[in-house]
Amino acid sequence: MTSSHPEERRIAGLLRELIARSGMPFAQIEESLGWEPGRLEEALSEPGRMMIGEILVLLPVLRTSIGEFFARFDGLEVRPPASAQVEESEGRDTRFDESRRVIEGAIARRFAWKSERA
């Protein structure tokens, strides 16, 4: 197993949790995505190996939105989807902005970590 960033291990752990909650076996998930057998287990066993594109394709199969995934990752409260997400004062949905901040923070922490190792 290769050395990985702690946040990469957290992403793999969160994905494993979502898979367990879904009740779907790995083989069923892989088949629904057109992936070869063993690809999902291998990617989760080596954190940092799974690419963001793969995660984005996997989340809908697990019935999880991108915003919910990154909110859970960053320890934010996961809110129910609906008009409750719209701020009354501004009249706009703020989930995207919040998700973007979470993702940018994770990327910045990973960049700093990679820079320290260089």
MDTraj code that builds the backbone (N, CA, C; nanometers):
import mdtraj as md
import numpy as np

residues = "MET THR SER SER HIS PRO GLU GLU ARG ARG ILE ALA GLY LEU LEU ARG GLU LEU ILE ALA ARG SER GLY MET PRO PHE ALA GLN ILE GLU GLU SER LEU GLY TRP GLU PRO GLY ARG LEU GLU GLU ALA LEU SER GLU PRO GLY ARG MET MET ILE GLY GLU ILE LEU VAL LEU LEU PRO VAL LEU ARG THR SER ILE GLY GLU PHE PHE ALA ARG PHE ASP GLY LEU GLU VAL ARG PRO PRO ALA SER ALA GLN VAL GLU GLU SER GLU GLY ARG ASP THR ARG PHE ASP GLU SER ARG ARG VAL ILE GLU GLY ALA ILE ALA ARG ARG PHE ALA TRP LYS SER GLU ARG ALA".split()
xyz = np.array([
    [0.0843, -0.1188, 0.0000],
    [0.0000, 0.0000, 0.0000],
    [0.0882, 0.1244, 0.0000],
    [0.0524, 0.2204, -0.0814],
    [0.1313, 0.3426, -0.0908],
    [0.0947, 0.4382, 0.0215],
    [0.1871, 0.5291, 0.0518],
    [0.1610, 0.6312, 0.1515],
    [0.0538, 0.7249, 0.0993],
    [-0.0390, 0.7615, 0.1854],
    [-0.1460, 0.8499, 0.1418],
    [-0.1708, 0.9582, 0.2452],
    [-0.2324, 1.0620, 0.1988],
    [-0.2697, 1.1735, 0.2824],
    [-0.3834, 1.1307, 0.3745],
    [-0.3882, 1.1790, 0.4977],
    [-0.4972, 1.1414, 0.5890],
    [-0.6363, 1.1691, 0.5304],
    [-0.6491, 1.2739, 0.4523],
    [-0.7799, 1.3048, 0.3947],
    [-0.8184, 1.2055, 0.2861],
    [-0.7196, 1.1495, 0.2186],
    [-0.7492, 1.0447, 0.1207],
    [-0.8045, 0.9221, 0.1919],
    [-0.7482, 0.8904, 0.3091],
    [-0.7993, 0.7777, 0.3878],
    [-0.9400, 0.8080, 0.4391],
    [-0.9663, 0.9327, 0.4747],
    [-1.1008, 0.9705, 0.5204],
    [-1.2025, 0.9577, 0.4073],
    [-1.1631, 0.9969, 0.2859],
    [-1.2526, 0.9838, 0.1706],
    [-1.2858, 0.8365, 0.1489],
    [-1.1844, 0.7507, 0.1519],
    [-1.2073, 0.6069, 0.1334],
    [-1.2987, 0.5531, 0.2434],
    [-1.2762, 0.5969, 0.3661],
    [-1.3606, 0.5529, 0.4779],
    [-1.5047, 0.5974, 0.4618],
    [-1.5244, 0.7216, 0.4188],
    [-1.6596, 0.7724, 0.3982],
    [-1.7280, 0.6967, 0.2847],
    [-1.6555, 0.6675, 0.1788],
    [-1.7129, 0.5899, 0.0683],
    [-1.7523, 0.4504, 0.1162],
    [-1.6683, 0.3885, 0.1983],
    [-1.7021, 0.2560, 0.2527],
    [-1.8292, 0.2638, 0.3380],
    [-1.8409, 0.3695, 0.4163],
    [-1.9603, 0.3889, 0.4989],
    [-2.0849, 0.4028, 0.4114],
    [-2.0759, 0.4818, 0.3069],
    [-2.1904, 0.5011, 0.2175],
    [-2.2266, 0.3717, 0.1449],
    [-2.1249, 0.2938, 0.1075],
    [-2.1499, 0.1652, 0.0423],
    [-2.2218, 0.0715, 0.1396],
    [-2.1754, 0.0682, 0.2636],
    [-2.2399, -0.0172, 0.3636],
    [-2.3855, 0.0246, 0.3845],
    [-2.4098, 0.1545, 0.3934],
    [-2.5471, 0.2048, 0.4107],
    [-2.6363, 0.1695, 0.2926],
    [-2.5775, 0.1648, 0.1735],
    [-2.6568, 0.1356, 0.0542],
    [-2.7046, -0.0090, 0.0534],
    [-2.6304, -0.0959, 0.1211],
    [-2.6651, -0.2371, 0.1228],
    [-2.6295, -0.3097, -0.0058],
    [-2.5633, -0.2401, -0.0963],
    [-2.5260, -0.3005, -0.2248],
    [-2.3879, -0.3645, -0.2140],
    [-2.3736, -0.4875, -0.2641],
    [-2.2399, -0.5481, -0.2662],
    [-2.1504, -0.4770, -0.3678],
    [-2.0210, -0.4844, -0.3449],
    [-1.9257, -0.4201, -0.4354],
    [-1.9480, -0.4644, -0.5793],
    [-1.9707, -0.5948, -0.5979],
    [-1.9882, -0.6478, -0.7335],
    [-2.1066, -0.5815, -0.8043],
    [-2.2141, -0.5577, -0.7317],
    [-2.3312, -0.4934, -0.7924],
    [-2.3005, -0.3491, -0.8315],
    [-2.2281, -0.2786, -0.7467],
    [-2.1901, -0.1405, -0.7762],
    [-2.0995, -0.1373, -0.8992],
    [-2.0001, -0.2239, -0.8994],
    [-1.9069, -0.2292, -1.0128],
    [-1.9801, -0.2614, -1.1422],
    [-2.0723, -0.3553, -1.1355],
    [-2.1482, -0.3921, -1.2549],
    [-2.2325, -0.2753, -1.3044],
    [-2.2966, -0.2031, -1.2116],
    [-2.3814, -0.0905, -1.2525],
    [-2.3004, 0.0223, -1.3152],
    [-2.1731, 0.0316, -1.2798],
    [-2.0855, 0.1352, -1.3352],
    [-2.0061, 0.0865, -1.4564],
    [-2.0153, -0.0429, -1.4851],
    [-1.9390, -0.0983, -1.5966],
    [-1.7914, -0.1155, -1.5625],
    [-1.7607, -0.1247, -1.4341],
    [-1.6231, -0.1426, -1.3893],
    [-1.5890, -0.2906, -1.3837],
    [-1.4611, -0.3232, -1.3996],
    [-1.4183, -0.4612, -1.3882],
    [-1.4273, -0.5051, -1.2420],
    [-1.4504, -0.6357, -1.2197],
    [-1.4606, -0.6871, -1.0827],
    [-1.3328, -0.6585, -1.0028],
    [-1.3511, -0.6152, -0.8801],
    [-1.2394, -0.5866, -0.7903],
    [-1.1892, -0.4439, -0.7950],
    [-1.2323, -0.3666, -0.8926],
    [-1.1810, -0.2297, -0.9074],
    [-1.2161, -0.1417, -0.7873],
    [-1.3380, -0.1529, -0.7370],
    [-1.3814, -0.0679, -0.6260],
    [-1.3052, -0.1028, -0.4990],
    [-1.2978, -0.2302, -0.4667],
    [-1.2243, -0.2735, -0.3463],
    [-1.0785, -0.2307, -0.3537],
    [-1.0180, -0.2461, -0.4700],
    [-0.8783, -0.2073, -0.4884],
    [-0.8602, -0.0565, -0.4675],
    [-0.9489, 0.0222, -0.5241],
    [-0.9393, 0.1682, -0.5110],
    [-0.9566, 0.2121, -0.3661],
    [-1.0464, 0.1454, -0.2934],
    [-1.0695, 0.1826, -0.1537],
    [-0.9601, 0.1303, -0.0613],
    [-0.8904, 0.0264, -0.1040],
    [-0.7817, -0.0296, -0.0236],
    [-0.6541, 0.0525, -0.0341],
    [-0.6434, 0.1300, -0.1413],
    [-0.5272, 0.2155, -0.1617],
    [-0.5740, 0.3600, -0.1724],
    [-0.6013, 0.4244, -0.0565],
    [-0.6499, 0.5623, -0.0606],
    [-0.5599, 0.6497, -0.1470],
    [-0.6212, 0.7368, -0.2217],
    [-0.5480, 0.8239, -0.3124],
    [-0.5459, 0.7689, -0.4530],
    [-0.5830, 0.6433, -0.4678],
    [-0.5846, 0.5829, -0.6011],
    [-0.7122, 0.6197, -0.6760],
    [-0.8231, 0.6350, -0.6029],
    [-0.9495, 0.6676, -0.6680],
    [-0.9479, 0.8134, -0.7118],
    [-0.9804, 0.8351, -0.8356],
    [-0.9805, 0.9686, -0.8925],
    [-1.1141, 1.0380, -0.8633],
    [-1.1141, 1.1693, -0.8645],
    [-1.2352, 1.2455, -0.8344],
    [-1.3468, 1.2111, -0.9332],
    [-1.3128, 1.1875, -1.0583],
    [-1.4142, 1.1499, -1.1572],
    [-1.4839, 1.0208, -1.1199],
    [-1.4075, 0.9261, -1.0660],
    [-1.4665, 0.7997, -1.0228],
    [-1.5598, 0.8212, -0.9043],
    [-1.5201, 0.9081, -0.8137],
    [-1.6054, 0.9381, -0.6988],
    [-1.7354, 1.0018, -0.7461],
    [-1.7252, 1.0950, -0.8398],
    [-1.8445, 1.1638, -0.8895],
    [-1.9395, 1.0691, -0.9612],
    [-1.8869, 0.9657, -1.0241],
    [-1.9705, 0.8655, -1.0901],
    [-2.0307, 0.7701, -0.9865],
    [-1.9567, 0.7432, -0.8814],
    [-1.9998, 0.6495, -0.7776],
    [-2.1116, 0.7059, -0.6899],
    [-2.1046, 0.8347, -0.6580],
    [-2.2001, 0.8939, -0.5634],
    [-2.3468, 0.8757, -0.6027],
    [-2.3859, 0.8984, -0.7277],
    [-2.5274, 0.8777, -0.7616],
    [-2.5737, 0.7325, -0.7416],
    [-2.4842, 0.6378, -0.7661],
    [-2.5188, 0.4969, -0.7435],
    [-2.5481, 0.4747, -0.5956],
    [-2.4775, 0.5474, -0.5103],
    [-2.4962, 0.5366, -0.3651],
    [-2.6059, 0.6300, -0.3144],
    [-2.6736, 0.6957, -0.4082],
    [-2.7828, 0.7900, -0.3776],
    [-2.7365, 0.8997, -0.2812],
    [-2.6198, 0.9552, -0.3154],
    [-2.5601, 1.0624, -0.2362],
    [-2.5207, 1.1750, -0.3303],
    [-2.5575, 1.2963, -0.2958],
    [-2.5196, 1.4105, -0.3785],
    [-2.3746, 1.4495, -0.3489],
    [-2.3166, 1.5210, -0.4408],
    [-2.1801, 1.5702, -0.4230],
    [-2.1736, 1.6596, -0.2998],
    [-2.2727, 1.7471, -0.2862],
    [-2.2765, 1.8369, -0.1709],
    [-2.2856, 1.7616, -0.0395],
    [-2.3707, 1.6589, -0.0359],
    [-2.3848, 1.5794, 0.0859],
    [-2.2545, 1.5073, 0.1190],
    [-2.1915, 1.4504, 0.0166],
    [-2.0656, 1.3789, 0.0389],
    [-1.9608, 1.4703, 0.1013],
    [-1.9386, 1.5876, 0.0404],
    [-1.8353, 1.6766, 0.0919],
    [-1.8758, 1.7434, 0.2229],
    [-2.0042, 1.7603, 0.2454],
    [-2.0485, 1.8107, 0.3755],
    [-2.0154, 1.7084, 0.4840],
    [-2.0472, 1.5827, 0.4583],
    [-2.0134, 1.4763, 0.5537],
    [-1.8618, 1.4688, 0.5734],
    [-1.7873, 1.4788, 0.4647],
    [-1.6419, 1.4726, 0.4709],
    [-1.5861, 1.5823, 0.5608],
    [-1.6424, 1.7005, 0.5506],
    [-1.5926, 1.8139, 0.6277],
    [-1.6612, 1.8275, 0.7634],
    [-1.7484, 1.7310, 0.7982],
    [-1.8141, 1.7336, 0.9283],
    [-1.9261, 1.8347, 0.9390],
    [-1.9770, 1.8806, 0.8257],
    [-2.0875, 1.9760, 0.8274],
    [-2.2199, 1.9034, 0.8416],
    [-2.3179, 1.9736, 0.8886],
    [-2.4519, 1.9176, 0.9015],
    [-2.5070, 1.8893, 0.7613],
    [-2.5616, 1.7703, 0.7447],
    [-2.6230, 1.7344, 0.6167],
    [-2.7694, 1.7722, 0.6258],
    [-2.8075, 1.8648, 0.5410],
    [-2.9441, 1.9161, 0.5432],
    [-3.0298, 1.8426, 0.4417],
    [-3.1587, 1.8332, 0.4707],
    [-3.2467, 1.7684, 0.3738],
    [-3.2638, 1.8551, 0.2496],
    [-3.2710, 1.7917, 0.1322],
    [-3.2932, 1.8706, 0.0113],
    [-3.4348, 1.9248, 0.0087],
    [-3.4499, 2.0443, -0.0371],
    [-3.5805, 2.1077, -0.0516],
    [-3.5617, 2.2576, -0.0437],
    [-3.6709, 2.3277, -0.0400],
    [-3.6638, 2.4731, -0.0350],
    [-3.6066, 2.5219, 0.0975],
    [-3.5917, 2.4327, 0.1953],
    [-3.5308, 2.4718, 0.3219],
    [-3.3862, 2.5151, 0.3008],
    [-3.3267, 2.4788, 0.1878],
    [-3.1898, 2.5151, 0.1574],
    [-3.1775, 2.6591, 0.1079],
    [-3.2854, 2.7226, 0.0794],
    [-3.2818, 2.8566, 0.0238],
    [-3.2808, 2.9578, 0.1374],
    [-3.1839, 3.0448, 0.1338],
    [-3.1774, 3.1503, 0.2341],
    [-3.2850, 3.2529, 0.2045],
    [-3.3671, 3.2795, 0.3045],
    [-3.4764, 3.3737, 0.2825],
    [-3.4267, 3.5135, 0.2530],
    [-3.3172, 3.5548, 0.3187],
    [-3.2700, 3.6915, 0.3001],
    [-3.2197, 3.7157, 0.1580],
    [-3.1575, 3.6150, 0.0972],
    [-3.1028, 3.6328, -0.0366],
    [-3.1871, 3.5655, -0.1427],
    [-3.2733, 3.4711, -0.1013],
    [-3.3579, 3.4014, -0.1961],
    [-3.2798, 3.3111, -0.2902],
    [-3.1663, 3.2559, -0.2441],
    [-3.0899, 3.1683, -0.3313],
    [-3.0408, 3.0460, -0.2542],
    [-3.0133, 2.9423, -0.3280],
    [-2.9646, 2.8169, -0.2740],
    [-2.8151, 2.8316, -0.2458],
    [-2.7717, 2.7985, -0.1253],
    [-2.6311, 2.8185, -0.0875],
    [-2.5528, 2.6881, -0.0786],
    [-2.6151, 2.5754, -0.1126],
    [-2.5445, 2.4477, -0.1013],
    [-2.4213, 2.4417, -0.1898],
    [-2.4298, 2.4930, -0.3122],
    [-2.3146, 2.4884, -0.4015],
    [-2.1985, 2.5685, -0.3437],
    [-2.2276, 2.6882, -0.2938],
    [-2.1216, 2.7724, -0.2366],
    [-2.0545, 2.7022, -0.1189],
    [-2.1346, 2.6411, -0.0340],
    [-2.0802, 2.5712, 0.0819],
    [-1.9944, 2.4524, 0.0371],
    [-2.0422, 2.3759, -0.0598],
    [-1.9652, 2.2621, -0.1120],
    [-1.8348, 2.3084, -0.1742],
    [-1.8407, 2.4183, -0.2488],
    [-1.7201, 2.4704, -0.3123],
    [-1.6161, 2.5082, -0.2068],
    [-1.6604, 2.5716, -0.0981],
    [-1.5671, 2.6090, 0.0086],
    [-1.5033, 2.4845, 0.0708],
    [-1.5822, 2.3805, 0.0910],
    [-1.5313, 2.2567, 0.1490],
    [-1.4270, 2.1942, 0.0562],
    [-1.4585, 2.1871, -0.0721],
    [-1.3676, 2.1270, -0.1696],
    [-1.2393, 2.2093, -0.1805],
    [-1.2515, 2.3402, -0.1878],
    [-1.1327, 2.4253, -0.1979],
    [-1.0444, 2.4102, -0.0749],
    [-1.1070, 2.3983, 0.0425],
    [-1.0293, 2.3787, 0.1654],
    [-0.9547, 2.2466, 0.1639],
    [-1.0220, 2.1405, 0.1184],
    [-0.9579, 2.0087, 0.1112],
    [-0.8427, 2.0100, 0.0114],
    [-0.8624, 2.0739, -0.1013],
    [-0.7566, 2.0824, -0.2032],
    [-0.6380, 2.1623, -0.1496],
    [-0.6652, 2.2707, -0.0808],
    [-0.5568, 2.3531, -0.0252],
    [-0.4776, 2.2747, 0.0796],
    [-0.5481, 2.1982, 0.1649],
    [-0.4780, 2.1190, 0.2658],
    [-0.3930, 2.0101, 0.2002],
    [-0.4454, 1.9479, 0.0951],
    [-0.3705, 1.8440, 0.0242],
    [-0.2483, 1.9047, -0.0446],
    [-0.2654, 2.0204, -0.1074],
    [-0.1527, 2.0874, -0.1739],
    [-0.0435, 2.1196, -0.0722],
    [-0.0838, 2.1707, 0.0453],
    [0.0140, 2.2039, 0.1487],
    [0.0870, 2.0789, 0.1955],
    [0.0128, 1.9714, 0.2121],
    [0.0717, 1.8448, 0.2556],
    [0.1711, 1.7945, 0.1502],
    [0.1311, 1.7977, 0.0237],
    [0.2198, 1.7516, -0.0842],
    [0.3448, 1.8394, -0.0914],
    [0.3290, 1.9702, -0.0706],
    [0.4435, 2.0624, -0.0756],
    [0.5418, 2.0331, 0.0362],
    [0.4904, 1.9969, 0.1551],
    [0.5758, 1.9640, 0.2675],
    [0.6594, 1.8399, 0.2398],
    [0.6017, 1.7464, 0.1657],
    [0.6695, 1.6187, 0.1372],
    [0.7722, 1.6318, 0.0266],
    [0.7624, 1.7392, -0.0532],
    [0.8531, 1.7560, -0.1696],
    [0.9910, 1.7976, -0.1276],
])
top = md.Topology()
chain = top.add_chain()
for i, resn in enumerate(residues, 1):
    res = top.add_residue(resn, chain, resSeq=i)
    for name in ("N", "CA", "C"):
        top.add_atom(name, md.element.get_by_symbol(name[0]), res)
traj = md.Trajectory(xyz[None], top)
